[in-house]
Amino acid sequence: MSAAEPADHVLPALGDRGETAAVIDLTTRNRRPRKGRRVSTPQPAPGPAGGADPQAQLAEHIEITFNHHRLSLTDEVVRTAYAVTLQIVRDVLRGAEAEGVVDARAREELDELVKGMMGAPALIEQSG
């Protein structure tokens, strides 16, 4: 099937019995509704602006990024996946130190940044 063919056509016969295979319409898959706050307008990237808390700015930036993918840190499943991912990043940093990719000081500094990111869901809950 070429990319130019419509997805609703029936493919040619498969075997000796003449059966056909219909194309599965993936747009009708069952989606569970997402809960949480949605930010629809883009915000500036986090940075030191006007005395705003950098941690809160980072949390908002992370939430906007998730919103772009139709997700929210206010959703329990997304929040859990986010925490697991950050723990994996911390594990990778420890592995990088063990392999000599980064030294202990660099790993500690990077780990502090990741630990700061772990607070984003709570800050989003507070601001919502």
Wavefront OBJ file of the C-alpha trace (Angstrom):
o trace
v 0.000 0.000 0.000
v 1.483 3.314 -0.971
v 1.240 6.424 1.167
v -1.033 7.953 -1.469
v -3.717 5.254 -1.149
v -6.632 5.928 1.201
v -6.572 3.945 4.438
v -10.175 2.762 4.098
v -9.738 0.530 1.050
v -9.669 -3.294 1.168
v -6.436 -5.080 0.372
v -6.345 -7.791 -2.323
v -7.096 -11.443 -1.544
v -4.732 -13.094 0.938
v -4.909 -16.759 0.091
v -6.584 -19.548 -1.808
v -9.909 -18.974 -0.060
v -10.192 -15.417 -1.403
v -10.460 -13.734 2.025
v -9.526 -10.070 2.227
v -7.825 -7.966 4.863
v -9.301 -4.621 5.836
v -7.035 -1.803 6.905
v -7.409 -0.966 10.591
v -8.387 2.638 11.194
v -6.039 3.787 13.956
v -7.896 7.054 14.465
v -10.728 5.226 16.238
v -8.592 3.689 18.971
v -9.946 3.920 22.466
v -8.405 6.897 24.252
v -8.914 7.426 27.921
v -9.649 11.019 28.861
v -6.774 13.010 30.314
v -7.197 14.957 33.489
v -5.308 18.007 34.508
v -4.630 21.572 33.645
v -3.957 22.470 30.037
v -1.872 25.453 29.016
v -2.733 26.509 25.498
v -0.481 29.505 24.956
v 3.282 29.172 24.705
v 5.268 30.665 27.536
v 8.860 31.904 27.520
v 11.600 29.444 28.392
v 12.588 29.413 32.058
v 15.170 31.941 33.090
v 15.868 34.702 35.577
v 13.078 37.143 34.741
v 11.491 39.753 36.958
v 12.286 38.074 40.277
v 10.152 35.022 39.506
v 11.186 31.829 41.272
v 13.439 29.868 38.873
v 12.104 26.569 40.279
v 8.517 27.649 39.529
v 9.525 28.839 36.060
v 11.145 25.470 35.342
v 8.051 23.636 36.589
v 5.851 25.738 34.301
v 8.181 25.100 31.361
v 8.055 21.346 32.015
v 4.243 21.438 32.251
v 3.986 23.401 29.000
v 6.210 20.831 27.310
v 3.973 18.017 28.545
v 0.871 19.970 27.503
v 2.290 20.224 23.988
v 2.040 16.411 23.917
v -1.470 16.470 25.426
v -0.182 15.386 28.826
v -0.114 17.031 32.233
v 1.914 16.570 35.397
v -1.398 16.840 37.258
v -2.345 13.405 35.858
v -1.247 10.686 38.300
v 0.024 8.290 35.618
v 2.037 11.029 33.893
v 3.406 12.216 37.239
v 4.543 8.681 38.086
v 6.177 8.182 34.674
v 7.929 11.538 35.085
v 9.305 10.531 38.519
v 10.462 7.141 37.211
v 12.185 8.803 34.247
v 14.017 11.245 36.500
v 15.155 8.369 38.727
v 16.530 6.625 35.630
v 18.382 9.839 34.711
v 19.917 9.888 38.201
v 20.980 6.250 37.734
v 22.544 7.137 34.372
v 24.483 9.951 36.012
v 25.859 7.523 38.620
v 26.811 5.152 35.812
v 28.511 7.981 33.931
v 30.551 8.745 37.032
v 31.486 5.076 37.461
v 32.612 4.928 33.823
v 34.664 8.120 34.115
v 32.448 10.112 31.743
v 31.882 12.741 34.455
v 33.709 13.304 37.719
v 32.047 13.187 41.138
v 31.634 16.964 41.331
v 29.939 17.184 37.911
v 27.654 14.243 38.752
v 26.648 15.878 42.042
v 25.851 19.181 40.308
v 23.822 17.481 37.595
v 22.063 15.344 40.202
v 21.033 18.493 42.088
v 19.425 19.818 38.901
v 17.515 16.575 38.409
v 16.402 16.545 42.061
v 15.101 20.084 41.543
v 13.097 18.875 38.568
v 11.455 16.259 40.784
v 9.539 19.038 42.552
v 7.805 20.231 39.371
v 4.566 18.232 39.829
v 4.006 19.651 43.325
v 4.639 23.204 42.107
v 2.174 22.716 39.228
v -0.458 21.395 41.658
v 0.052 24.451 43.891
v -0.219 26.925 41.015
v -3.320 25.296 39.523
l 1 2 3 4 5 6 7 8 9 10 11 12 13 14 15 16 17 18 19 20 21 22 23 24 25 26 27 28 29 30 31 32 33 34 35 36 37 38 39 40 41 42 43 44 45 46 47 48 49 50 51 52 53 54 55 56 57 58 59 60 61 62 63 64 65 66 67 68 69 70 71 72 73 74 75 76 77 78 79 80 81 82 83 84 85 86 87 88 89 90 91 92 93 94 95 96 97 98 99 100 101 102 103 104 105 106 107 108 109 110 111 112 113 114 115 116 117 118 119 120 121 122 123 124 125 126 127 128
